[in-house]
């Protein structure tokens, strides 16, 4: 019997794809023009509450000859066409209408307005909707409306980085006056991840026989997954439910099972998708906000209004996953304020200081009161803070991540299963991180190579490990710097399968795993950075 195992995977790890035209533009127009017109005929032709334009506005201004088809995922294609300035935005450089095509049927549409000139609007739209944030290079303002003309999103981007944005969130209530379900829409304005204003937009009501999902595929029966009788290893299958949840399965021959490797959950499907009901406790999430559940880690895509998530073990099992997870923590306000507090305290007394980070019931990062050390070499870590998952500390003398830090990290993770991460702040402003990615491997490493402890001195690697790290440093002077010694330590940790990954923060704020590849050239051992994938 074939087993189906539910394993979620972040859609942000999909590889970046180039624009993919199904047919030449004129042929696309001829193929889909009637379908588009039929779809638009169902849009209200009169002004509705909270709308900026009508169905007639769309029909009269769409440029069919500009239609391009871009693959969004395995079963959805975007049909993107130029549109007149239906939003009456005086600053608009271009306005696009985006249709979601699924098995030759249009299921949904959005209006996207750009206020700055750019060479490739269509790919930018695809990257936004597909949560491929690192591929976005557009600078300027972008606004998204529903096909009915209601505001959904606006954001100011700088080379793809979202500096400030607004999004419409809905709150559904059963009114006392009738048996109608009403949805109350609010605009939430945010700057650098902080909510600065919440404004009521409008209210929409429908009878209790409707699903309230608005125009689109609310009545669709979905594309139910039919697993092949004789699948091959790593074969993929994509499934869309009526709620809009997209699930991608992959067959694993070793075990004869289909694993879920990718799930995208629309915001309006969170309530009914009970396996991830903890997302209900985050009613107004910020762009790229990370929510850590008991088994899964989720991230919000504000452009599309969707959550994407994957199991913790899958995230920390990939280089790109670790980079994304740790980098997302580093942009949180609680993290940045904790780092600033440690820097200020260290500048004042020259000692080590530590702040533990936790998560509350809503997945929001919290910080414990700072623990103050008594010297340059020692500070206690708060291990009892609720939801503790990481600790930040400094080395006032500018030394790299130490053996003591590594052995302590394994003890912390053994004591608290979620306590996997240690951040290091140095006087020059550089930052490093240590993540226990495989606790069993880490415990085996510290058992096989126990720390050398002499008196009250900090733990050091045993000679067997220490000598190999030193050998790398003496063979190449570039490994004598702080970063170089960290690389040398990382090389040996990987060599002995320690289950520990070291990372360094770059100038863009991202934490990159330090992975080195060993080669032998003319009898000399050479280490070069290994691509993160």
Secondary structure, 3 states (H helix, E strand, C coil): CCEEECCCCCHHHCCCCCCCCCCCHHHHHHHHHHHHHHHHCCCCCCCCCCECCCHHHHHHHCEEEEEEEEECCCCEEEEEEEECCCCCCCCCCEEEEEEEEECCEEEEEEEEEECCCCCCHHHHHHHHHCCCHHHCCCCEEEEEEECCCEEEEEEEEECCEEEEEEEEEEEEEECCCCCEEEEEEEEEEEECCEEEEEEEEEEEEEECCCCCCCCCCCCCCCECCCCCCCCCCCCEEEEECCCCCEEEEEEECCCCEEEEEEEEEEHHHCCCCHHHHHHHHCCCCCCCCEEECCCEEEEEECCCCEEEEEEHHHHCCCHHHHHHHHHHHHCCHHHHHHHHHHHHHHHHHCCCEEEEEEECCCCCEEECCCEECCCCCCCCCCCCCCCCCEEEEEECCCCCCCHHHHHHHHHHHHHCCCCCEEEEEECCCCEEEEEECCHHHHHHHHHHCCCECCCCCCCECCHHHHHHHHHHHHHCHHHHCHHHHHHHHHHHHHHCCCCEEEEEECCCCCEEECCEEEEEECCEEEEEECCCC
